[in-house]
Amino acid sequence: MITVGIASFIVFIWNKLTLNQIDLIKKKENILPFNKNKQVSFFENYIVVNQNETTSVLTSHCTHLGCKINKMKNGRLACPCHGSEYDLNGKVLKGPAYRNLEKLSSKISTDGTHIEIDI
């Protein structure tokens, strides 16, 4: 009986520590370096776009099958897997994707060096 209680306690603590670690990783991923002079910056889960004096953040996974968009082709965001293309606002220009990339709420730090994505 004591070993079951100890095992349950260990599992409880392990779960608590793991969830805390996941929260820390998520928070860290939500704060990205920001370069206002770069038109497009690719990150693991986000694409930061600077155009017309505005900055927007898009999800970096293609809406077709979730491949990571990590390059531009002829001024468009291009999926390397199946060739879907999006404009810099995340709108689908070429399939097989048919849904636009999600635009995320964000804010630039007061010193202008980081951008924080609201999730």
ROFI-98658 format. One record per residue (C-alpha): x negated, y, z. Coordinates in steps of 0.1 Angstrom, whole numbers. Each point is the difference from the previous one (the first is absolute). Last residue first. Layout:
<nodes>
x;y;z
X;Y;Z;
...
</nodes>
This chain:
<nodes>
x;y;z
17;329;-278;
-12;36;-1;
-33;2;-19;
-27;23;14;
-24;18;-23;
-35;8;10;
-27;27;-6;
23;31;-3;
-10;15;35;
37;2;9;
6;-36;-10;
20;-7;-32;
35;-14;4;
18;-30;-14;
34;-14;-10;
-2;-29;-24;
10;-2;-37;
9;-36;-9;
-12;-11;-34;
28;0;-26;
20;-31;-7;
1;-17;-35;
-34;-17;0;
-5;-21;-32;
-3;28;-10;
-13;33;-13;
7;36;12;
11;-8;35;
1;31;22;
-26;3;27;
-4;38;-1;
-34;-4;-17;
17;-20;-28;
3;-37;2;
-12;-29;-21;
7;-38;1;
-27;-20;-17;
5;-35;15;
-28;-3;25;
-22;31;-1;
29;24;8;
-7;34;-15;
6;34;15;
1;23;-31;
-24;26;-14;
-11;-22;-29;
-6;-29;24;
-5;6;37;
-11;-26;25;
7;-17;32;
36;-13;-1;
2;-30;23;
22;-27;-12;
34;-2;16;
19;-20;-26;
19;26;-20;
1;29;24;
-37;4;-2;
-17;5;33;
-18;33;7;
28;18;19;
0;36;-9;
-13;31;18;
6;35;-12;
-21;32;0;
11;32;-16;
-18;29;-17;
11;-12;-35;
-15;-35;5;
-17;-19;28;
9;-36;2;
-8;-24;29;
5;-37;-7;
7;-22;29;
-3;-36;13;
-37;-7;-4;
-10;34;-11;
-2;18;-34;
-6;37;-3;
14;20;-29;
-6;37;-10;
-31;5;21;
-7;35;11;
24;-1;30;
-22;-28;15;
18;-18;29;
-13;-28;21;
28;-23;11;
21;-3;32;
27;-26;-3;
-24;-29;-1;
-13;8;35;
36;0;13;
7;-33;-15;
-32;-15;14;
8;13;35;
35;-15;-2;
-14;-33;-11;
-25;0;29;
28;7;25;
21;-29;-15;
-30;-23;4;
-7;10;36;
37;-6;10;
1;-33;-18;
-32;-12;17;
13;12;34;
33;-20;-5;
-18;-30;-13;
-23;0;30;
29;3;24;
19;-28;-17;
-31;-22;2;
-4;8;37;
36;-8;7;
-2;-32;-19;
-32;-9;18;
17;6;34;
28;-24;-8;
</nodes>
